[in-house]
Amino acid sequence: MTTKNLKPQPERKHTDDGLRVEREKSDREYARRQTALEEGSDAAIDKARGQADEALRTARDSADARLARHEAAAANATVLQERKDEDATLRGERATADAELRDEREERMRALSALLHLERLETDTRLLGERVHADTGLATRDEFLGMVSHDLRTLLGGIALQSTLLKRHASDDEAGQRTAQAAEKIQRFTARMNRLIGDLVDVASIEAGRLRITPELQDATPLLRESVDAFQAQASAQDIMLDVEIRGDTLMAKFDPERILQVLANLLSNALKFTTAGGRVSLQVEPVGQDLRFSVKDTGAGIPSHQLEQVFERFWQARGEDRRGSGLGLYISRGIVEAHGGRIWAESQPGQGSTFAFTLPGASASKH
């Protein structure tokens, strides 16, 4: 028996993705505000410099007017020297102002970066604490679920046994027939409850990455016959044609038969559920490259393209008002197929039926 570590918990990945997106937004907003602040500072400086330049031009125009009135050459030399001194002073003041502005901006950037770093460290610390708490809660939940499911299945087994005895010892008269019918209903109800408990346990195992499978290299043909035989009576009662098509000379693959039977049962059950009377459900299997591909095709109403990925999510229902089932079958099927190293997908168009297909590593792939 092996335990497959499927993938990180979807809630945890969602949290990491959300945190990354929010941090990217914060960085962009921080950069935007910083740019706006610097642009505002630059605009203020440019305005001040423009005013200074305008005052300097006015002073120079006044001096030029005096020169135009034939002031002495000595006065002209004095004005030129004053201009040089003023220009040198202005350049020095501007260089000093620019240096102070750069220092101020760098200091502000360091302070904001340090503050942002501390905030992210605090966020990471809290997130780690929450994850440790969540992991502890999940471990406790799984342990509790395991104990409760075992006890419930024991009780259901007792109920099923007693209903079997009731049916076996029922008399042939009318009262006995009513007793036998009631016993059959009890058996159906206990079987459905047992499947629901099994689904809940499987979901918890998939989320924890500890789904157990026992793969062996074997022929898949008996598996197909068994699957179709299990649903043939239901298909006939619904006036639906159910058949199996086997392509290829060998159907050898490495898989856990009970688990793959579970997948095929989920797919066939859904196909029959959404196919109307007079329709057809077909189970096909064929070698494709190094894989073995299984396909369940139906002539039902079909699925919109935007829902082809959603159908494999937990508790998803084809229609909001439809409550036939728990909405866990396809989610569990995906977990089982991925635990085998295969993949599962859906193809459909509204009004043209649906095809649910999955692959398993074939005999040649299993040797690698």
C-alpha positions as CSV (number, residue, x, y, z in Angstrom):
1,M,0.0,0.0,0.0
2,T,1.3,3.4,-0.9
3,T,0.3,6.9,0.2
4,K,0.4,9.5,-2.6
5,N,1.3,13.1,-1.7
6,L,-0.9,14.8,-4.3
7,K,-0.3,18.5,-4.0
8,P,-0.3,21.4,-1.5
9,Q,-3.6,22.2,0.2
10,P,-5.6,24.5,-2.1
11,E,-6.6,26.8,0.8
12,R,-2.9,27.3,1.6
13,K,-1.9,28.0,-2.0
14,H,-4.8,30.4,-2.2
15,T,-3.5,32.2,0.9
16,D,0.0,32.4,-0.5
17,D,-1.3,33.7,-3.9
18,G,-3.5,36.3,-2.2
19,L,-0.6,37.5,0.0
20,R,1.7,37.7,-3.0
21,V,-0.9,39.7,-5.0
22,E,-1.6,42.1,-2.1
23,R,2.2,42.7,-1.6
24,E,2.6,43.4,-5.3
25,K,-0.3,45.9,-5.0
26,S,1.3,47.5,-2.0
27,D,4.6,47.8,-3.8
28,R,3.0,49.4,-6.8
29,E,1.0,51.8,-4.6
30,Y,4.1,52.6,-2.7
31,A,6.1,53.3,-5.9
32,R,3.2,55.4,-7.3
33,R,2.9,57.5,-4.2
34,Q,6.7,57.9,-3.9
35,T,6.8,59.0,-7.6
36,A,4.0,61.5,-7.0
37,L,5.7,62.9,-4.0
38,E,9.0,63.3,-5.8
39,E,7.2,64.8,-8.8
40,G,5.5,67.3,-6.4
41,S,8.8,68.1,-4.8
42,D,10.4,68.6,-8.3
43,A,7.5,70.8,-9.4
44,A,7.9,73.0,-6.3
45,I,11.7,73.3,-6.8
46,D,11.2,74.1,-10.5
47,K,8.7,76.7,-9.6
48,A,11.0,78.3,-7.0
49,R,13.9,78.2,-9.5
50,G,11.7,79.8,-12.1
51,Q,10.8,82.6,-9.8
52,A,14.5,83.1,-8.9
53,D,15.4,83.1,-12.6
54,E,12.7,85.6,-13.3
55,A,14.0,87.9,-10.5
56,L,17.5,87.5,-11.9
57,R,16.4,88.4,-15.4
58,T,14.6,91.5,-14.1
59,A,17.7,92.6,-12.3
60,R,19.8,92.0,-15.3
61,D,17.4,93.9,-17.5
62,S,17.6,96.8,-15.1
63,A,21.4,96.6,-15.3
64,D,21.3,96.4,-19.1
65,A,19.1,99.6,-19.1
66,R,21.7,101.4,-17.1
67,L,24.4,100.3,-19.4
68,A,22.3,101.4,-22.4
69,R,22.3,104.9,-20.8
70,H,26.1,105.1,-21.4
71,E,27.3,104.4,-17.8
72,A,31.0,104.4,-17.3
73,A,33.1,101.5,-18.4
74,A,34.1,100.9,-14.8
75,A,30.5,100.5,-13.8
76,N,30.1,98.0,-16.7
77,A,32.9,95.9,-15.4
78,T,31.4,96.1,-11.9
79,V,28.1,94.8,-13.2
80,L,29.7,92.0,-15.1
81,Q,31.6,90.9,-12.0
82,E,28.5,91.1,-9.9
83,R,26.8,88.8,-12.5
84,K,29.6,86.3,-12.2
85,D,29.4,86.4,-8.4
86,E,25.6,86.0,-8.4
87,D,25.8,83.1,-10.9
88,A,28.4,81.3,-8.8
89,T,26.4,81.8,-5.7
90,L,23.2,80.6,-7.4
91,R,25.0,77.5,-8.7
92,G,26.3,76.7,-5.2
93,E,22.9,77.1,-3.6
94,R,21.3,74.9,-6.2
95,A,24.0,72.2,-5.7
96,T,23.5,72.3,-2.0
97,A,19.7,72.2,-2.3
98,D,19.9,69.2,-4.7
99,A,22.3,67.3,-2.4
100,E,20.0,67.9,0.6
101,L,17.0,66.8,-1.4
102,R,18.7,63.6,-2.5
103,D,19.8,62.9,1.1
104,E,16.2,63.5,2.3
105,R,14.7,61.2,-0.3
106,E,17.2,58.4,0.4
107,E,16.6,58.7,4.2
108,R,12.8,58.5,3.6
109,M,13.2,55.5,1.3
110,R,15.3,53.7,3.9
111,A,12.7,54.5,6.6
112,L,9.8,53.3,4.5
113,S,11.6,50.2,3.4
114,A,12.5,49.3,7.0
115,L,8.8,49.8,8.0
116,L,7.6,47.7,5.1
117,H,10.1,45.0,6.0
118,L,9.0,44.9,9.6
119,E,5.3,44.7,8.6
120,R,6.0,41.8,6.3
121,L,8.0,40.0,9.0
122,E,5.1,40.4,11.3
123,T,2.7,39.1,8.7
124,D,4.8,36.1,8.0
125,T,5.1,35.3,11.7
126,R,1.4,35.5,12.2
127,L,0.8,33.4,9.1
128,L,3.2,30.8,10.3
129,G,1.4,30.7,13.6
130,E,-2.0,30.3,11.9
131,R,-0.7,27.5,9.8
132,V,0.7,25.6,12.7
133,H,-2.6,26.0,14.4
134,A,-4.5,24.9,11.3
135,D,-2.2,21.9,10.8
136,T,-2.9,20.9,14.4
137,G,-6.6,21.3,13.9
138,L,-6.5,19.2,10.6
139,A,-4.5,16.4,12.3
140,T,-7.1,16.3,15.1
141,R,-10.0,16.4,12.7
142,D,-8.5,13.6,10.6
143,E,-8.0,11.5,13.7
144,F,-11.5,12.2,14.9
145,L,-13.0,11.5,11.5
146,G,-11.1,8.2,11.3
147,M,-12.5,7.0,14.6
148,V,-16.0,8.2,13.9
149,S,-16.1,6.8,10.4
150,H,-15.0,3.4,11.7
151,D,-17.7,3.4,14.4
152,L,-20.4,4.5,12.0
153,R,-19.5,1.9,9.5
154,T,-19.6,-0.8,12.3
155,L,-23.1,0.4,13.2
156,L,-24.2,0.5,9.6
157,G,-22.8,-3.0,9.1
158,G,-25.0,-4.2,12.0
159,I,-28.0,-2.4,10.5
160,A,-27.4,-4.0,7.1
161,L,-27.0,-7.4,8.7
162,Q,-30.2,-7.2,10.6
163,S,-32.1,-6.0,7.5
164,T,-30.7,-9.0,5.6
165,L,-31.9,-11.3,8.3
166,L,-35.3,-9.7,8.3
167,K,-35.6,-10.1,4.6
168,R,-34.4,-13.7,4.7
169,H,-36.9,-14.8,7.4
170,A,-39.9,-12.8,6.1
171,S,-42.9,-14.9,5.5
172,D,-44.6,-15.3,2.1
173,D,-47.8,-13.6,3.1
174,E,-48.6,-9.9,2.6
175,A,-47.1,-8.8,5.9
176,G,-43.9,-10.7,5.1
177,Q,-43.7,-9.1,1.7
178,R,-44.0,-5.6,3.3
179,T,-41.3,-6.6,5.7
180,A,-39.0,-7.7,2.9
181,Q,-39.6,-4.4,1.0
182,A,-38.8,-2.4,4.1
183,A,-35.6,-4.4,4.6
184,E,-34.6,-3.7,1.1
185,K,-35.0,0.0,1.6
186,I,-33.0,-0.2,4.8
187,Q,-30.2,-1.9,2.8
188,R,-30.2,0.8,0.2
189,F,-30.2,3.6,2.7
190,T,-27.3,2.0,4.7
191,A,-25.3,1.5,1.4
192,R,-25.8,5.2,0.5
193,M,-24.7,6.3,4.0
194,N,-21.7,4.0,3.8
195,R,-20.7,5.6,0.5
196,L,-21.1,9.1,1.9
197,I,-18.9,8.3,4.8
198,G,-16.3,6.8,2.5
199,D,-16.5,10.0,0.3
200,L,-15.9,12.3,3.3
201,V,-12.9,10.2,4.4
202,D,-11.5,10.3,0.9
203,V,-11.9,14.1,0.7
204,A,-10.0,14.5,4.0
205,S,-7.2,12.2,2.8
206,I,-6.9,14.0,-0.6
207,E,-6.7,17.4,1.1
208,A,-4.0,16.1,3.5
209,G,-2.1,14.5,0.6
210,R,-2.4,11.0,2.1
211,L,-4.8,9.1,-0.2
212,R,-3.9,5.4,0.0
213,I,-3.8,3.3,-3.1
214,T,-2.4,-0.2,-3.8
215,P,-1.4,-0.2,-7.5
216,E,-0.6,-3.5,-9.3
217,L,0.2,-4.3,-12.9
218,Q,-2.8,-6.0,-14.3
219,D,-5.3,-6.2,-17.2
220,A,-8.1,-3.6,-17.1
221,T,-10.6,-5.6,-19.1
222,P,-12.3,-7.4,-16.1
223,L,-12.7,-3.9,-14.5
224,L,-14.6,-2.6,-17.5
225,R,-17.0,-5.6,-17.5
226,E,-17.6,-5.3,-13.8
227,S,-18.4,-1.6,-14.1
228,V,-20.9,-1.9,-16.9
229,D,-22.6,-4.9,-15.2
230,A,-23.1,-2.9,-12.0
231,F,-25.0,-0.2,-13.9
232,Q,-26.7,-2.2,-16.6
233,A,-30.0,-2.7,-14.6
234,Q,-30.2,1.0,-13.8
235,A,-29.6,1.9,-17.5
236,S,-32.3,-0.5,-18.6
237,A,-34.8,0.9,-16.1
238,Q,-34.1,4.4,-17.4
239,D,-34.3,3.2,-21.1
240,I,-30.7,4.2,-21.7
241,M,-28.3,2.1,-23.8
242,L,-25.1,1.3,-21.9
243,D,-22.2,-0.4,-23.7
244,V,-18.5,-0.9,-23.5
245,E,-16.0,-0.6,-26.3
246,I,-12.5,-2.0,-26.0
247,R,-9.8,-0.9,-28.5
248,G,-6.3,-2.5,-28.7
249,D,-4.9,-5.9,-28.0
250,T,-3.7,-5.4,-24.5
251,L,-5.1,-3.2,-21.7
252,M,-2.3,-3.7,-19.2
253,A,-1.7,-0.9,-16.6
254,K,-0.6,-0.4,-13.0
255,F,-3.6,0.6,-10.9
256,D,-5.5,-0.1,-7.7
257,P,-8.7,-1.9,-9.0
258,E,-10.9,-0.9,-6.1
259,R,-10.0,2.8,-6.6
260,I,-10.4,2.8,-10.4
261,L,-13.8,1.0,-10.0
262,Q,-14.7,3.9,-7.7
263,V,-13.7,6.4,-10.5
264,L,-15.7,4.5,-13.2
265,A,-18.7,4.2,-10.9
266,N,-18.7,8.0,-10.3
267,L,-18.4,8.7,-14.1
268,L,-21.0,6.2,-15.1
269,S,-23.4,7.3,-12.3
270,N,-23.1,10.9,-13.5
271,A,-23.6,10.0,-17.1
272,L,-26.8,8.1,-16.4
273,K,-28.0,10.8,-14.1
274,F,-27.9,13.5,-16.8
275,T,-28.9,11.4,-19.8
276,T,-32.6,11.2,-20.7
277,A,-34.6,8.2,-21.8
278,G,-33.6,6.9,-25.2
279,G,-30.1,8.2,-24.8
280,R,-26.8,6.3,-24.8
281,V,-23.8,6.0,-22.4
282,S,-20.6,4.4,-23.7
283,L,-17.5,3.3,-21.8
284,Q,-14.4,3.2,-24.0
285,V,-10.8,2.2,-23.2
286,E,-7.8,2.2,-25.5
287,P,-4.0,2.5,-25.4
288,V,-2.7,6.0,-26.2
289,G,1.1,6.3,-26.3
290,Q,2.4,4.9,-23.0
291,D,-1.0,5.5,-21.3
292,L,-4.3,3.7,-21.0
293,R,-7.2,6.1,-21.7
294,F,-10.7,5.5,-20.3
295,S,-13.6,7.6,-21.6
296,V,-17.3,7.8,-20.5
297,K,-19.5,9.4,-23.2
298,D,-23.1,10.3,-22.9
299,T,-25.8,12.0,-25.0
300,G,-27.0,14.2,-22.2
301,A,-27.5,18.0,-22.1
302,G,-23.8,18.8,-22.0
303,I,-21.8,21.3,-20.0
304,P,-20.9,24.9,-20.8
305,S,-17.2,25.4,-21.6
306,H,-16.6,27.7,-18.6
307,Q,-17.7,24.9,-16.3
308,L,-15.5,22.1,-17.6
309,E,-12.9,22.8,-14.8
310,Q,-15.4,23.6,-12.1
311,V,-17.0,20.2,-12.3
312,F,-14.0,18.7,-10.5
313,E,-14.3,21.1,-7.5
314,R,-15.7,20.0,-4.2
315,F,-19.5,20.2,-3.7
316,W,-20.0,21.4,-7.3
317,Q,-23.5,20.7,-8.7
318,A,-24.4,20.8,-12.4
319,R,-27.4,23.0,-11.5
320,G,-28.0,24.9,-8.4
321,E,-31.3,23.2,-7.7
322,D,-30.0,19.7,-8.4
323,R,-29.2,17.9,-5.1
324,R,-28.8,14.4,-6.5
325,G,-25.5,13.5,-4.8
326,S,-23.0,15.3,-2.5
327,G,-20.9,16.9,-5.3
328,L,-17.8,15.0,-4.2
329,G,-17.6,12.3,-6.8
330,L,-15.6,14.1,-9.5
331,Y,-13.4,15.8,-6.9
332,I,-12.5,12.3,-5.4
333,S,-12.1,10.9,-8.9
334,R,-9.5,13.5,-9.8
335,G,-7.6,12.8,-6.6
336,I,-7.6,9.1,-7.3
337,V,-6.5,9.5,-10.9
338,E,-3.7,11.9,-10.0
339,A,-2.5,9.6,-7.2
340,H,-2.0,7.0,-9.9
341,G,0.1,9.5,-11.9
342,G,-2.7,10.1,-14.5
343,R,-4.9,13.0,-15.4
344,I,-8.6,13.5,-15.8
345,W,-10.6,16.0,-17.8
346,A,-14.0,16.8,-19.4
347,E,-15.0,17.6,-23.0
348,S,-18.5,18.9,-23.7
349,Q,-20.7,21.2,-25.7
350,P,-24.2,22.2,-24.6
351,G,-26.8,20.0,-26.3
352,Q,-24.2,17.5,-27.6
353,G,-23.4,15.4,-24.6
354,S,-20.3,15.1,-22.5
355,T,-17.1,13.0,-22.4
356,F,-15.2,12.4,-19.2
357,A,-11.8,10.9,-19.8
358,F,-8.8,9.9,-17.7
359,T,-5.5,8.2,-18.2
360,L,-3.4,5.7,-16.3
361,P,0.2,4.8,-16.9
362,G,0.4,1.8,-19.2
363,A,2.6,-1.2,-18.8
364,S,5.5,0.3,-20.6
365,A,5.3,3.6,-18.6
366,S,5.1,1.7,-15.3
367,K,8.4,0.0,-15.9
368,H,10.3,3.4,-15.9
